[in-house]
Amino acid sequence: MGLVGRLAAVCSVLIVSLILPAASALARKAASAPATKPAGHAYFWHPEIAPSGPMVMVVSLDEQYIYVYRNGVAIGVSPISSGRPGYETPTGVYTILQKEREHRSNLYDDAPMPYMQRLTWDGVAMHGGNLPGHPASHGCIRLPPTFAEKLFQATRRGGVVVIADARVSPAAIVHPAALAPIDLAGQPAVPVRQGETDIPLPVEAGGAPLSIIISTHDRMAYVLRDGKLSASSPLRVAPDAQEYGFHGTLLYVMGEDRTAPSSRETAVRPLHQWSAYRILGSGPVPEPAQMAKQLKLPEAFGQGIQQALVPGTTVLVTDLPGQGGDALRPYASLLVSDRPTATDAP
């Protein structure tokens, strides 16, 4: 899984000022945090900068650092130790499948893995451990023990973790569309196949947000709940979509809504705050309005997704196969099963 895109932009101060206008000093500190990495085993952790909203963790393997964003705002950065040669940590987009405060490895001599957050069932997780200053694990992402505890307390199952070869920083997108960045209208480009247009039900209270994968390669949309495929539908892709930046892999994360003041005379639609990340490829992330013109879902399917939108919903747009691929492009980590296999522990 080769994630080779590189975006060096730091987290935008504008995002912070929109969400926490009263915290200007902290906002400046948050915006500069990813650009000024702590030395040694020191870490930056200020969750009060963005006290609510969905969280995205970005692991930069070449820098050996993890960056933590909440509602598009940088709230933490810490050194890590990833997989050593022969046990390289795989790149990709993952969701947290399991959390355990006290865990021991079933694969490597009962080694302690405190504050374990599992990303795959075959041996990749984040946990507290020793950081020698270079990649040294069997594939896991080691964190300073104190930072691992703080991160564990702030995350939940279903949270998004991006593992990349370079740093990936978010851009802010605010758009009033019902399902930014995917349009709801339009007929599918291929005949609807039986069983592939089940409309996803709204997320239950306390349930994990939906993960939506748009594969322009497959011309399909996949909807996952708790890491399991729950619905899918054909997708229509405009012939000139690639000219508008629809190449590589883009990640959109829905933040907390911002609703303009309403009046008795005028009904105001909520403005959905989205954080956008280019993970593969180069160039800016397409705006939702451009996206809506190029990628279209059947209306009934899209409306079903609309009912399930909550902060934390992710939309992954990729030109790679949505359900795996050949050895050169084995992507789509978000499609990992939520059920453990026979070798289910790091």
C-alpha positions as CSV (number, residue, x, y, z in Angstrom):
1,M,0.0,0.0,0.0
2,G,2.1,2.9,-1.2
3,L,0.9,6.3,0.2
4,V,3.3,8.7,-1.6
5,G,1.5,12.0,-1.6
6,R,3.0,14.9,0.4
7,L,1.3,18.0,1.6
8,A,3.4,20.3,3.8
9,A,0.8,22.8,4.7
10,V,0.2,23.3,8.4
11,C,-3.3,23.3,10.0
12,S,-5.1,26.4,9.0
13,V,-5.6,29.1,11.6
14,L,-8.9,29.9,9.9
15,I,-10.4,26.6,11.0
16,V,-9.5,27.3,14.6
17,S,-10.9,30.8,14.5
18,L,-14.2,29.5,13.2
19,I,-14.6,26.9,15.9
20,L,-13.0,28.7,18.9
21,P,-12.9,32.4,18.2
22,A,-12.2,33.1,21.9
23,A,-9.1,31.0,22.0
24,S,-6.8,33.0,19.7
25,A,-3.6,32.3,21.7
26,L,-4.3,28.5,21.8
27,A,-5.3,28.7,18.1
28,R,-1.9,30.0,17.1
29,K,-0.2,27.4,19.2
30,A,-2.3,24.6,17.6
31,A,-1.7,25.9,14.1
32,S,2.1,25.9,14.6
33,A,2.3,22.6,16.5
34,P,2.7,20.3,13.5
35,A,5.5,22.5,12.1
36,T,7.5,22.5,15.4
37,K,7.8,18.9,16.5
38,P,8.8,18.2,20.1
39,A,12.3,17.0,20.7
40,G,13.2,13.6,22.1
41,H,10.2,11.9,23.7
42,A,8.4,15.1,24.4
43,Y,4.9,15.6,23.0
44,F,2.3,18.3,22.4
45,W,-1.1,17.6,23.8
46,H,-3.8,20.3,24.1
47,P,-7.3,18.9,23.5
48,E,-8.8,22.0,25.0
49,I,-8.0,23.8,21.7
50,A,-10.8,21.8,20.0
51,P,-12.8,20.2,22.8
52,S,-15.3,18.4,20.6
53,G,-15.7,17.0,17.1
54,P,-14.4,14.0,15.2
55,M,-10.7,13.0,15.5
56,V,-8.3,12.0,12.8
57,M,-4.8,10.7,13.5
58,V,-2.1,10.9,10.9
59,V,1.1,8.8,11.3
60,S,4.0,10.0,9.2
61,L,6.4,7.1,8.8
62,D,9.3,9.1,7.3
63,E,9.2,11.7,10.1
64,Q,8.4,9.1,12.8
65,Y,5.6,11.4,14.2
66,I,1.9,11.2,14.8
67,Y,-0.3,14.2,14.3
68,V,-3.8,14.4,16.0
69,Y,-6.5,16.6,14.6
70,R,-10.0,17.2,16.1
71,N,-12.6,18.9,14.0
72,G,-9.7,19.8,11.6
73,V,-7.7,21.5,14.4
74,A,-4.3,20.2,15.6
75,I,-4.5,19.2,19.2
76,G,-1.5,16.9,19.5
77,V,1.8,15.7,18.0
78,S,4.2,13.1,19.3
79,P,7.2,11.0,18.2
80,I,6.5,7.3,17.4
81,S,8.4,4.1,16.6
82,S,7.0,2.1,13.7
83,G,7.9,-1.2,12.2
84,R,11.6,-2.0,11.7
85,P,12.9,-3.4,8.3
86,G,11.2,-6.7,7.6
87,Y,8.2,-5.7,9.7
88,E,7.3,-2.4,8.1
89,T,4.1,-0.7,9.2
90,P,1.7,-0.8,6.2
91,T,0.4,2.5,4.9
92,G,-3.3,3.1,4.4
93,V,-6.5,4.5,5.9
94,Y,-7.7,2.5,8.9
95,T,-10.4,2.7,11.6
96,I,-9.9,1.8,15.3
97,L,-11.4,-1.7,15.6
98,Q,-10.7,-2.5,19.3
99,K,-9.4,-0.7,22.4
100,E,-7.9,-2.4,25.5
101,R,-6.1,-0.6,28.4
102,E,-4.1,-3.6,29.3
103,H,-3.2,-5.9,26.4
104,R,-0.5,-8.5,25.8
105,S,0.7,-9.7,22.4
106,N,-0.5,-13.1,21.3
107,L,2.3,-13.1,18.6
108,Y,5.4,-11.8,20.3
109,D,6.2,-13.4,23.6
110,D,3.3,-12.0,25.6
111,A,4.8,-8.5,25.2
112,P,2.9,-5.8,27.1
113,M,0.9,-3.4,24.9
114,P,-0.7,-0.8,27.2
115,Y,-3.5,1.4,25.8
116,M,-3.7,-0.7,22.7
117,Q,-5.8,0.6,19.8
118,R,-6.1,-2.1,17.1
119,L,-6.1,-1.1,13.4
120,T,-6.0,-4.5,11.8
121,W,-6.7,-8.0,13.0
122,D,-3.4,-9.4,11.8
123,G,-1.0,-7.4,13.9
124,V,-1.1,-3.6,13.5
125,A,-2.0,-1.4,16.5
126,M,-1.1,1.8,18.3
127,H,0.1,1.3,21.9
128,G,2.5,2.6,24.5
129,G,6.1,1.4,24.3
130,N,9.8,2.0,24.1
131,L,10.9,4.7,21.5
132,P,14.6,4.2,20.6
133,G,14.5,7.1,18.1
134,H,14.0,4.9,15.0
135,P,11.6,2.2,13.6
136,A,11.9,-0.8,16.0
137,S,8.5,-2.5,16.3
138,H,7.1,-5.6,14.6
139,G,4.7,-3.4,12.7
140,C,2.8,-1.6,15.4
141,I,3.0,2.1,16.2
142,R,4.7,2.7,19.5
143,L,3.8,5.8,21.4
144,P,5.3,7.4,24.6
145,P,3.4,5.7,27.4
146,T,1.9,8.9,28.8
147,F,0.8,10.2,25.4
148,A,-0.6,6.7,24.6
149,E,-2.8,7.0,27.7
150,K,-4.0,10.5,26.8
151,L,-4.8,9.5,23.2
152,F,-6.6,6.4,24.4
153,Q,-8.9,8.4,26.6
154,A,-9.7,10.8,23.7
155,T,-10.5,8.3,20.9
156,R,-13.3,5.8,20.3
157,R,-13.9,2.8,18.1
158,G,-14.4,3.8,14.5
159,G,-11.9,6.7,14.7
160,V,-9.8,7.3,11.6
161,V,-6.0,6.6,11.5
162,V,-4.1,7.5,8.3
163,I,-0.6,5.9,8.0
164,A,1.4,7.7,5.3
165,D,4.9,8.0,4.0
166,A,4.8,11.7,4.5
167,R,2.9,14.3,6.6
168,V,-0.7,14.9,5.6
169,S,-2.4,18.1,6.8
170,P,-6.1,19.0,6.6
171,A,-7.7,21.7,4.5
172,A,-11.0,23.3,5.6
173,I,-14.2,22.9,3.6
174,V,-17.5,24.4,4.6
175,H,-20.4,23.6,2.4
176,P,-24.2,23.5,2.9
177,A,-24.7,20.4,0.6
178,A,-26.8,17.7,2.1
179,L,-24.0,15.2,1.5
180,A,-20.8,17.0,0.7
181,P,-18.9,16.1,-1.2
182,I,-21.0,13.5,-3.1
183,D,-24.1,14.5,-5.1
184,L,-27.3,12.6,-4.4
185,A,-28.9,13.0,-7.8
186,G,-28.3,11.1,-11.1
187,Q,-28.9,7.6,-12.5
188,P,-26.3,4.9,-12.1
189,A,-24.0,4.3,-15.0
190,V,-24.6,0.5,-15.0
191,P,-27.8,-1.5,-14.3
192,V,-28.5,-1.8,-10.6
193,R,-27.5,-5.2,-9.4
194,Q,-29.7,-7.0,-6.9
195,G,-28.7,-6.6,-3.3
196,E,-26.4,-3.6,-4.0
197,T,-28.8,-0.7,-3.4
198,D,-29.7,-1.4,0.2
199,I,-30.3,2.0,1.8
200,P,-28.2,2.4,4.9
201,L,-30.2,3.1,8.1
202,P,-29.4,6.1,10.3
203,V,-26.7,5.6,12.8
204,E,-28.0,4.6,16.3
205,A,-27.2,6.8,19.2
206,G,-23.7,6.1,20.4
207,G,-22.9,4.0,17.2
208,A,-19.8,4.5,15.1
209,P,-20.2,7.0,12.2
210,L,-20.5,5.6,8.7
211,S,-17.4,5.2,6.4
212,I,-18.2,5.8,2.8
213,I,-15.8,4.6,0.1
214,I,-16.2,6.0,-3.4
215,S,-14.1,4.0,-5.9
216,T,-13.9,5.6,-9.4
217,H,-12.1,2.4,-10.4
218,D,-15.0,0.2,-9.5
219,R,-17.6,2.8,-10.2
220,M,-19.2,1.8,-6.9
221,A,-20.0,3.4,-3.6
222,Y,-19.5,1.3,-0.5
223,V,-20.9,2.1,2.9
224,L,-19.3,0.6,6.0
225,R,-20.6,0.5,9.6
226,D,-18.2,-0.5,12.4
227,G,-15.8,-1.6,9.7
228,K,-18.3,-4.0,8.0
229,L,-19.7,-3.5,4.6
230,S,-23.4,-2.8,5.0
231,A,-24.5,-1.4,1.6
232,S,-23.2,-0.5,-1.8
233,S,-24.5,1.1,-5.0
234,P,-23.3,1.8,-8.6
235,L,-21.8,5.2,-9.1
236,R,-21.7,7.5,-12.2
237,V,-18.4,9.1,-12.9
238,A,-18.1,12.0,-15.4
239,P,-15.6,11.3,-18.3
240,D,-13.5,14.3,-17.4
241,A,-13.4,13.8,-13.7
242,Q,-9.7,13.3,-13.5
243,E,-9.2,16.8,-14.9
244,Y,-10.8,18.2,-11.8
245,G,-8.4,16.6,-9.4
246,F,-10.2,13.2,-8.9
247,H,-7.1,11.1,-8.9
248,G,-5.2,9.4,-6.1
249,T,-7.0,9.2,-2.8
250,L,-8.9,11.9,-1.0
251,L,-10.3,11.7,2.6
252,Y,-13.2,13.9,3.7
253,V,-14.2,13.9,7.4
254,M,-17.4,15.6,8.6
255,G,-17.0,17.8,11.5
256,E,-19.5,19.4,13.8
257,D,-22.2,21.5,12.0
258,R,-22.1,25.2,11.9
259,T,-25.6,26.6,11.5
260,A,-26.2,30.2,10.7
261,P,-28.7,32.1,13.0
262,S,-32.2,31.4,11.9
263,S,-35.3,33.6,11.9
264,R,-39.0,32.9,11.7
265,E,-39.1,34.0,8.1
266,T,-36.1,32.1,6.8
267,A,-35.1,28.5,7.4
268,V,-31.3,28.2,7.4
269,R,-29.7,24.9,6.4
270,P,-26.8,23.7,8.5
271,L,-23.3,24.3,7.1
272,H,-21.3,21.0,7.3
273,Q,-17.7,21.6,8.4
274,W,-15.5,19.1,6.6
275,S,-11.8,18.5,6.9
276,A,-10.2,17.3,3.7
277,Y,-6.9,15.4,3.3
278,R,-5.1,14.4,0.0
279,I,-3.4,11.1,0.9
280,L,-2.3,9.9,-2.6
281,G,-1.6,12.1,-5.6
282,S,-0.7,15.8,-5.9
283,G,-2.6,19.0,-6.1
284,P,-5.4,20.6,-4.1
285,V,-8.4,18.7,-2.8
286,P,-11.5,19.3,-5.1
287,E,-14.2,21.5,-3.6
288,P,-17.5,19.8,-2.9
289,A,-19.3,21.7,-5.7
290,Q,-16.8,20.3,-8.2
291,M,-17.2,16.8,-6.6
292,A,-21.0,16.9,-6.9
293,K,-20.8,17.6,-10.6
294,Q,-18.5,14.7,-11.3
295,L,-19.6,11.9,-9.0
296,K,-23.3,11.0,-8.7
297,L,-25.2,8.4,-6.7
298,P,-28.8,7.2,-7.2
299,E,-31.0,9.6,-5.4
300,A,-32.7,7.1,-3.1
301,F,-29.4,5.7,-2.0
302,G,-27.9,9.1,-1.4
303,Q,-30.9,10.2,0.7
304,G,-30.5,7.1,2.8
305,I,-26.9,8.1,3.5
306,Q,-28.0,11.7,4.2
307,Q,-30.2,10.4,7.1
308,A,-27.2,8.8,8.7
309,L,-24.7,11.7,8.5
310,V,-23.2,12.6,11.8
311,P,-19.9,14.3,12.8
312,G,-17.2,11.8,12.2
313,T,-18.6,10.4,8.9
314,T,-15.8,9.8,6.5
315,V,-15.9,9.8,2.7
316,L,-12.9,8.2,1.0
317,V,-12.6,9.0,-2.7
318,T,-10.0,6.8,-4.5
319,D,-9.2,5.7,-8.0
320,L,-8.0,2.4,-6.6
321,P,-10.2,-0.7,-6.3
322,G,-12.5,-0.5,-3.4
323,Q,-12.3,-4.1,-2.5
324,G,-8.6,-4.9,-2.7
325,G,-6.7,-5.1,-6.0
326,D,-3.6,-6.7,-7.4
327,A,-0.2,-6.7,-5.7
328,L,0.7,-3.3,-7.0
329,R,-2.4,-1.6,-5.5
330,P,-3.7,-3.6,-2.5
331,Y,-5.7,-0.7,-1.0
332,A,-9.0,-0.1,0.8
333,S,-8.0,-0.7,4.4
334,L,-11.4,0.7,5.5
335,L,-12.9,-2.5,4.1
336,V,-11.2,-4.6,6.7
337,S,-13.6,-6.9,8.5
338,D,-14.6,-6.1,12.0
339,R,-14.5,-9.7,13.0
340,P,-11.2,-11.2,14.2
341,T,-9.5,-14.1,12.4
342,A,-7.6,-17.0,13.8
343,T,-4.5,-14.9,14.3
344,D,-6.3,-11.9,15.7
345,A,-3.8,-10.2,17.9
346,P,-0.6,-8.2,17.5
